[in-house]
């Protein structure tokens, strides 16, 4: 069998690890793949280059395939997400000046989203209207944007009327904060650690505390290419699966940090990358351990749960980016393709969830769940405010969130 050529775009982030490792450690080559990775600076570039055919696949924000399939982006293109690229990995970083104000209002260095969110609410209340806080996210359709808004709203800060939210590429956020253009940001690693070290930033909270075991990036694939090249797609998923196992081995983390630190990948000091891999974060107020900060394999970290897709869709509806309808919900759900995941990985003996969706936020402790093959343990997966998202009750969830914003 000849090699399949695949060109995939990526951004310099720790959660690009599966693609990078699949190439560097030979997992792609072992699957007869000629995998070319192209580094980009912004998610807008990823979006546009896959739309015009430069990439067959890409390291992609989890909501982006949904937004494209709903026609919400320039040059919309049918995309699928047949695999996730990990859980967690983000944090909210604030400037030194804002942290001092938050600390005066009771913020603590342990990253607790409820305590620090309440402190941020009081800090916001102290500002005058022309002096609004500006927070940055990486893209309008991003997990970062939705988890930042979810956290703020649950803590009593209206992310529409109380602050401004702007878009900045992740690698530029620390500089934007250092120069005073923004007061904080939500980004993936290593750009929070970079902001702590190079812009005197302070971590306020982390994605893994706002929503445990929450999705972040996916493998975004042109739907037409996927349909025409099932063998190549399956081979890519198997290579990424092997990479996820290698990345999850803590004994490999120093080597992984060294690989990702290279100029062609992330191009920052390996010590910064290792913090997120190890879940040992420097917050600007001392170290804090977050063992589940970024997961590449455990808890079905690469499975494309359709309940994840529907939660992102619920946030699009909540914040006025999409009109809720049964048809739009179906488009969102079907953007994630657990059937392809199972098809590709069944020959590997990997643990495969038997369900396509689950109730998000229901698991308080690690719990064994049904699987097609292998042993599978999920969770905990709770939201910090105790809310639960049942994808079978999508209409009620969207209505409830809208009512809470009144």
C-alpha positions as CSV (number, residue, x, y, z in Angstrom):
1,X,0.0,0.0,0.0
2,X,1.4,3.4,-1.0
3,X,1.6,6.3,1.3
4,X,-1.3,8.7,1.8
5,X,-0.2,12.4,1.7
6,X,-2.0,14.6,4.3
7,X,-1.3,18.3,5.0
8,X,-2.6,19.5,8.3
9,X,-2.4,23.0,9.9
10,X,-1.7,23.6,13.5
11,X,-1.1,26.5,16.0
12,X,1.8,26.6,18.4
13,X,0.1,25.2,21.4
14,X,0.7,22.4,23.8
15,X,-2.5,20.7,22.6
16,X,-1.0,20.3,19.1
17,X,1.0,17.5,20.8
18,X,-0.8,14.6,19.2
19,X,-0.2,15.8,15.6
20,X,3.4,16.7,16.3
21,X,4.2,13.5,18.1
22,X,2.5,11.4,15.4
23,X,4.9,12.9,12.9
24,X,8.1,13.2,14.9
25,X,7.9,9.8,16.7
26,X,7.0,7.9,13.5
27,X,3.5,6.9,14.3
28,X,2.2,8.5,11.1
29,X,4.9,6.9,9.0
30,X,4.1,3.5,10.5
31,X,0.5,3.9,9.2
32,X,1.9,4.6,5.7
33,X,1.1,8.3,6.0
34,X,3.2,11.2,4.6
35,X,2.1,13.8,7.1
36,X,3.0,17.4,6.6
37,X,2.4,19.9,9.4
38,X,2.1,23.6,8.6
39,X,2.4,26.1,11.5
40,X,-0.1,29.0,11.5
41,X,-0.3,32.1,13.7
42,X,-4.1,32.4,14.1
43,X,-7.3,30.3,14.0
44,X,-8.6,32.5,11.3
45,X,-5.8,31.4,9.1
46,X,-6.5,27.7,9.9
47,X,-10.2,28.3,9.1
48,X,-9.5,30.0,5.8
49,X,-6.7,27.7,4.6
50,X,-8.8,24.5,5.1
51,X,-11.7,26.2,3.4
52,X,-9.6,26.9,0.2
53,X,-8.1,23.5,0.2
54,X,-4.6,24.1,1.5
55,X,-5.2,21.5,4.3
56,X,-7.1,18.3,4.4
57,X,-7.2,18.4,8.2
58,X,-6.2,20.7,11.0
59,X,-5.6,21.1,14.7
60,X,-8.9,23.0,15.3
61,X,-10.9,24.7,18.0
62,X,-13.7,22.3,19.0
63,X,-16.6,24.6,18.0
64,X,-15.1,25.6,14.6
65,X,-16.5,22.6,12.6
66,X,-19.9,23.4,14.0
67,X,-19.7,27.1,13.2
68,X,-18.6,26.2,9.6
69,X,-21.4,23.7,9.1
70,X,-24.0,26.2,10.3
71,X,-22.7,28.8,7.8
72,X,-21.5,31.2,10.5
73,X,-17.9,31.6,9.1
74,X,-16.5,33.2,6.0
75,X,-16.1,30.6,3.2
76,X,-18.1,28.0,5.1
77,X,-17.1,24.4,4.3
78,X,-18.6,21.1,5.5
79,X,-16.2,19.9,8.2
80,X,-16.2,16.9,10.5
81,X,-14.5,16.2,13.8
82,X,-13.8,12.4,13.9
83,X,-11.5,12.8,16.9
84,X,-10.7,15.0,19.8
85,X,-7.1,16.0,20.6
86,X,-7.4,16.1,24.4
87,X,-9.2,17.5,27.4
88,X,-8.5,20.7,29.2
89,X,-5.3,22.8,28.7
90,X,-6.6,26.3,29.1
91,X,-6.4,29.0,31.8
92,X,-7.5,32.5,32.5
93,X,-4.6,34.9,33.0
94,X,-5.0,38.4,34.4
95,X,-2.6,41.4,34.6
96,X,-0.7,42.1,37.8
97,X,-2.7,45.3,38.4
98,X,-6.1,43.5,38.0
99,X,-4.9,40.6,40.2
100,X,-4.0,43.1,43.0
101,X,-7.5,44.4,42.8
102,X,-9.0,40.9,42.8
103,X,-6.8,40.0,45.7
104,X,-8.1,43.0,47.6
105,X,-11.6,41.6,47.0
106,X,-10.7,38.1,48.2
107,X,-9.1,36.3,45.3
108,X,-7.0,33.3,46.3
109,X,-4.0,31.7,44.5
110,X,-5.6,28.2,44.4
111,X,-7.4,28.9,41.1
112,X,-10.9,28.3,42.6
113,X,-13.3,29.6,39.9
114,X,-16.1,30.5,42.4
115,X,-14.0,32.4,44.8
116,X,-11.9,34.2,42.2
117,X,-14.9,34.8,40.0
118,X,-16.7,36.5,42.9
119,X,-13.6,38.6,43.5
120,X,-13.5,39.6,39.8
121,X,-17.2,40.6,40.0
122,X,-16.4,43.0,42.9
123,X,-13.3,44.3,40.9
124,X,-15.5,45.0,37.9
125,X,-18.0,46.9,40.1
126,X,-15.2,49.2,41.2
127,X,-14.5,50.4,37.7
128,X,-16.2,53.3,36.0
129,X,-18.0,52.8,32.7
130,X,-15.4,54.3,30.3
131,X,-12.8,52.2,32.1
132,X,-14.1,48.8,31.2
133,X,-12.0,45.7,31.5
134,X,-10.9,44.1,28.2
135,X,-10.4,40.3,28.1
136,X,-9.1,38.5,25.0
137,X,-10.1,35.1,23.6
138,X,-8.5,33.4,20.6
139,X,-11.5,33.3,18.2
140,X,-15.2,34.1,18.2
141,X,-16.1,30.3,18.0
142,X,-13.8,28.9,20.6
143,X,-14.0,26.9,23.8
144,X,-12.0,29.7,25.4
145,X,-14.8,32.2,24.6
146,X,-17.5,30.0,25.8
147,X,-15.8,28.9,29.0
148,X,-14.8,32.5,29.8
149,X,-18.4,33.7,29.3
150,X,-19.8,30.7,31.2
151,X,-17.5,31.4,34.2
152,X,-18.1,35.1,34.2
153,X,-21.9,34.8,33.9
154,X,-22.1,32.2,36.6
155,X,-20.2,34.5,38.9
156,X,-22.5,37.5,38.2
157,X,-20.4,39.3,35.6
158,X,-22.3,40.0,32.4
159,X,-19.8,39.3,29.6
160,X,-21.7,41.5,27.2
161,X,-22.5,44.6,29.3
162,X,-19.9,44.5,32.1
163,X,-16.7,43.9,30.1
164,X,-15.4,43.8,26.6
165,X,-14.2,40.6,24.9
166,X,-11.8,40.9,21.9
167,X,-10.0,38.4,19.7
168,X,-6.2,38.0,19.8
169,X,-4.0,35.2,18.5
170,X,-2.8,33.1,21.5
171,X,0.9,33.7,21.0
172,X,0.3,37.5,21.1
173,X,-1.8,37.6,24.2
174,X,1.0,38.1,26.8
175,X,2.4,41.0,24.8
176,X,-1.1,42.6,24.5
177,X,-1.5,42.3,28.3
178,X,2.1,43.6,29.0
179,X,1.4,46.7,26.9
180,X,-1.9,47.3,28.7
181,X,-4.1,46.7,25.6
182,X,-6.0,43.9,27.5
183,X,-6.4,43.2,31.2
184,X,-6.7,39.4,30.9
185,X,-7.1,36.5,28.5
186,X,-8.2,32.9,28.2
187,X,-5.8,30.8,26.2
188,X,-4.2,27.4,25.9
189,X,-0.8,26.5,27.2
190,X,2.0,27.5,27.1
191,X,0.8,31.0,26.6
192,X,-0.6,31.4,30.2
193,X,2.8,30.2,31.6
194,X,4.5,32.6,29.2
195,X,2.3,35.4,30.4
196,X,3.2,34.7,34.0
197,X,6.9,34.7,33.3
198,X,7.1,37.4,30.6
199,X,4.2,39.8,31.4
200,X,3.9,39.5,35.2
201,X,0.6,37.8,34.8
202,X,-1.4,35.8,37.4
203,X,-3.5,32.8,36.7
204,X,-7.1,33.4,37.9
205,X,-8.5,29.9,37.2
206,X,-8.3,27.0,34.7
207,X,-10.5,25.2,32.3
208,X,-10.1,22.0,34.3
209,X,-11.8,23.7,37.3
210,X,-14.5,25.5,35.3
211,X,-15.6,22.3,33.7
212,X,-13.8,19.1,34.6
213,X,-12.8,16.8,31.7
214,X,-13.9,19.4,29.2
215,X,-13.2,19.4,25.5
216,X,-10.8,21.8,23.8
217,X,-9.3,20.9,20.4
218,X,-10.4,18.5,17.7
219,X,-9.1,17.1,14.5
220,X,-11.0,19.1,11.9
221,X,-11.3,17.4,8.5
222,X,-12.8,18.4,5.2
223,X,-16.0,16.3,5.0
224,X,-15.6,15.7,1.2
225,X,-12.0,14.5,1.6
226,X,-13.0,12.3,4.5
227,X,-15.7,10.6,2.4
228,X,-13.3,10.1,-0.5
229,X,-10.3,8.9,1.6
230,X,-11.6,6.7,4.5
231,X,-8.4,4.6,4.6
232,X,-6.2,7.6,4.9
233,X,-8.4,9.2,7.6
234,X,-8.5,5.9,9.6
235,X,-4.8,5.7,9.4
236,X,-4.4,9.2,10.7
237,X,-6.7,8.5,13.6
238,X,-4.7,5.4,14.5
239,X,-1.5,7.4,14.4
240,X,-3.0,10.1,16.6
241,X,-4.3,7.4,19.0
242,X,-0.8,5.9,19.4
243,X,0.5,9.5,19.9
244,X,-2.1,10.1,22.6
245,X,-0.9,7.0,24.6
246,X,2.8,8.1,24.2
247,X,1.9,11.7,25.4
248,X,0.0,10.4,28.4
249,X,3.0,8.6,29.8
250,X,4.5,10.9,32.4
251,X,7.9,9.4,31.8
252,X,7.8,10.9,28.3
253,X,6.9,14.4,29.4
254,X,10.4,15.8,29.5
255,X,11.1,14.5,26.0
256,X,7.7,15.8,24.8
257,X,8.4,19.2,26.2
258,X,11.7,19.2,24.5
259,X,10.1,18.3,21.1
260,X,7.4,20.8,21.3
261,X,9.8,23.6,22.3
262,X,11.6,23.4,18.9
263,X,11.4,26.4,16.7
264,X,9.2,24.6,14.1
265,X,6.6,23.7,16.7
266,X,6.0,26.1,19.7
267,X,9.4,27.8,20.1
268,X,9.3,28.5,23.8
269,X,11.4,27.1,26.6
270,X,10.6,23.5,27.4
271,X,10.3,24.3,31.1
272,X,7.2,26.4,30.2
273,X,5.6,23.6,28.3
274,X,6.4,21.0,31.0
275,X,4.2,22.9,33.5
276,X,1.0,22.2,31.6
277,X,2.0,18.7,30.7
278,X,2.8,17.9,34.4
279,X,-0.1,19.9,35.8
280,X,2.3,21.8,38.0
281,X,1.4,25.4,37.2
282,X,3.2,28.6,38.3
283,X,0.4,31.0,39.0
284,X,2.3,34.2,39.7
285,X,1.5,33.6,43.3
286,X,3.4,30.3,43.7
287,X,2.9,26.8,42.3
288,X,-0.4,25.0,42.2
289,X,-0.9,21.4,41.3
290,X,-3.7,20.6,38.8
291,X,-3.3,16.9,38.0
292,X,-6.0,16.8,35.3
293,X,-5.0,20.1,33.7
294,X,-4.4,18.6,30.3
295,X,-5.3,15.0,29.4
296,X,-4.4,13.4,26.1
297,X,-5.6,9.8,26.6
298,X,-7.3,9.1,29.9
299,X,-11.1,9.6,30.3
300,X,-11.7,8.9,26.6
301,X,-9.9,12.2,25.9
302,X,-9.9,11.7,22.2
303,X,-13.5,10.5,21.7
304,X,-15.7,13.1,19.8
305,X,-18.7,13.1,22.1
306,X,-21.7,14.6,20.4
307,X,-22.8,16.0,23.8
308,X,-19.7,18.2,23.6
309,X,-20.8,19.4,20.2
310,X,-24.3,20.2,21.5
311,X,-22.9,22.0,24.5
312,X,-20.9,24.3,22.3
313,X,-24.0,24.8,20.1
314,X,-26.0,25.7,23.2
315,X,-23.5,28.5,23.9
316,X,-23.6,29.7,20.3
317,X,-27.4,30.1,20.8
318,X,-27.0,31.6,24.3
319,X,-24.7,34.4,23.1
320,X,-26.6,35.1,19.9
321,X,-24.2,33.6,17.4
322,X,-26.7,31.0,16.1
323,X,-30.5,30.7,16.0
324,X,-31.7,27.7,17.8
325,X,-33.7,25.2,15.9
326,X,-34.1,21.4,15.7
327,X,-32.3,21.5,12.3
328,X,-29.4,23.5,13.6
329,X,-29.0,21.3,16.6
330,X,-28.9,18.3,14.3
331,X,-26.2,19.9,12.2
332,X,-24.2,20.6,15.3
333,X,-24.5,17.1,16.7
334,X,-23.6,15.5,13.4
335,X,-20.4,17.6,13.1
336,X,-18.8,15.2,15.5
337,X,-18.4,11.7,14.1
338,X,-17.9,9.0,16.8
339,X,-18.8,6.4,14.2
340,X,-15.6,7.1,12.2
341,X,-13.6,7.1,15.5
342,X,-14.9,3.6,16.2
343,X,-14.3,2.4,12.7
344,X,-10.7,3.6,12.7
345,X,-9.7,2.4,16.2
346,X,-11.6,-0.9,16.5
347,X,-8.7,-2.9,15.1
348,X,-6.3,-1.4,17.7
349,X,-8.3,-2.8,20.7
350,X,-8.8,0.7,22.1
351,X,-11.5,1.2,24.6
352,X,-14.5,2.6,22.6
353,X,-17.5,4.2,24.3
354,X,-20.8,2.5,23.3
355,X,-22.7,5.7,23.5
356,X,-22.4,8.8,21.3
357,X,-23.4,11.3,23.9
358,X,-23.6,11.6,27.7
359,X,-25.0,13.9,30.4
360,X,-22.3,16.4,31.0
361,X,-21.6,17.4,34.6
362,X,-23.2,14.3,36.1
363,X,-20.1,12.4,37.2
364,X,-18.7,13.5,40.6
365,X,-16.1,10.7,40.8
366,X,-14.3,8.5,38.3
367,X,-16.8,6.0,36.9
368,X,-16.7,3.0,34.7
369,X,-19.0,3.2,31.7
370,X,-20.2,0.9,28.9
371,X,-17.8,0.3,26.0
372,X,-17.8,-1.6,22.8
373,X,-14.4,-3.1,23.7
374,X,-11.9,-2.6,26.5
375,X,-12.3,-1.0,29.9
376,X,-13.4,2.7,30.0
377,X,-13.4,5.0,33.0
378,X,-14.8,8.6,32.7
379,X,-15.0,11.6,34.9
380,X,-15.3,13.5,37.1
381,X,-16.8,16.0,34.7
382,X,-18.6,18.6,36.8
383,X,-19.2,22.2,36.0
384,X,-18.0,24.4,38.9
385,X,-21.5,25.9,39.5
386,X,-23.2,22.5,39.8
387,X,-25.1,22.8,36.5
388,X,-25.8,19.7,34.4
389,X,-26.1,19.5,30.6
390,X,-28.4,16.8,29.3
391,X,-28.3,16.8,25.5
392,X,-31.8,15.2,25.5
393,X,-33.1,18.4,27.2
394,X,-31.3,20.8,24.9
395,X,-34.3,23.2,24.5
396,X,-34.8,23.5,28.2
397,X,-31.1,24.1,28.8
398,X,-30.9,26.9,26.3
399,X,-34.1,28.5,27.6
400,X,-32.8,28.3,31.2
401,X,-29.5,30.0,30.3
402,X,-31.4,32.7,28.4
403,X,-33.6,33.3,31.5
404,X,-30.6,33.5,33.7
405,X,-29.2,36.4,31.7
406,X,-32.3,38.5,32.0
